[in-house]
Amino acid sequence: MGIQLSKGQRIDLTKTNPGLTKAIIGLGWDTNKYSGGNDFDLDASAFLADVNSKCVNDHDFIFYNNLEHPSGAVIHTGDNRTGEGDGDDEQLVVDFTKIPSHVHRIGITVTIHDAELRQQNFGQVSNAFVRLVDESTNQELLRFDLGEDFSIETAVVFCELYRHGNDWKFNAVGSGFSGGLAALCRNYGLQV
């Protein structure tokens, strides 16, 4: 098992793991018992942002309708519409050797699809986590359990990977937004 992180904690990725070139970002969650009549569909996304924390164009936003960055640096392995079962519900694969030079941080987020229409929020989600696995060894290097700090939020930045000189670091963010995916897109400088 990897290192367990707390909210706000930062840790070296590529410096302390010199062989790390490809990482699997596994995201998981459960939904609380809820009788609203609708399934929960949580969606992972990645925002490849510049030094100002803004995406340069729409290609820098990886989600269920744009599964792969043109550089091959980030690949979304597919949308899980139910979150059923143990383990990762959705995964993103990050290839550190292919990240374009203009990208200084990668925001890893999860949103609830149609949250307002379905009257759903992260207060109804439990056991949310993000973990980072070295793809070459399948070893979990770190894990961040988000806890139960949310109520009305419909989008959460789980973590960020960010450039520090020639190396990459991991920041356990755990920051919630109201306004779902649209609010996150605006936060990262994209037009909605």
Secondary structure by P-SEA (a helix, b strand, c coil): ccccccccbbbbcccccccccbbbbccccccccccccbbbbbbbbbbbcccccccccccccccccccccccccccccccccccccccccbbbbbccccccccccbbbbbcccccccccccccccccccbbbbbcccccccccccccccccccccccccbbbbbcccbbbbbbccccccccaaaaaaaacccc
